[in-house]
Amino acid sequence: MSIYFTLFWEFFKTGLFAIGGGMATLPFLSSMAERFPWLTQEQLANMIAVSESTPGPLGINCATYAGYNAAGVPGAIIASFSEVLPSYIIILIISKMLRRFSQSKYVSFAFGGLRPAATGLIAAAAWGVVSIVLFNFSAFASGGIAAVFNIGAASVFALMMVLTNIKPLKKLHPLYFIAFAAVLGIVFEL
């Protein structure tokens, strides 16, 4: 199978089933990182950090990066295009049918099922990222339980959780927290 078709199909599926926004693409991207050499789990974790501090959705940023890694500029274009194509098609269909079915109880029930499903997928993907950043399970054999836990990363994680939930700091732009975390990473060589 051609690399271009594989890129198109994999990112088309990601775009098609990523209900709930950019973070909902994480389970699909993580699965791709396991099956293809375009993107590793570590690169995915780094891409999440970069995507949260740059314009554009995570899925598009990862599609462009992975497509470029797999097949250069044409691969980046194909992967990015195929990531957004399903959303474009779905929005066209929904906009045509929304007026007709907006009051339907079945449509309401369908969305009632999609919301928790999207939340579950995002939570599973978030756990995958947390486990990559905070834990090194392969170190258990050589260093025991203490070697598994990344104390520095966990400290920055906990600090960000606390700071972003302090009422006066909630008004700050997320870029301040991202910059502060980057400085901590440099200072403490995380």
DAGILIN-V733370 format. One record per run of one state. SS is the DSSP state (h for helix, s for strand, l for the rest). FROM is the first residue (numbers start at 1). LEN is the number of residues. Records with the same first field share a line. If there is no record, write none. Layout:
BEGIN
SS: FROM-LEN / FROM-LEN
END
This chain:
BEGIN
l: 1-2 / 18-4 / 36-5 / 54-4 / 102-3 / 136-1 / 150-1 / 164-3 / 172-2 / 188-3
h: 3-15 / 22-14 / 41-13 / 58-44 / 105-30 / 137-12 / 151-13 / 167-5 / 174-14
s: 135-1 / 149-1
END
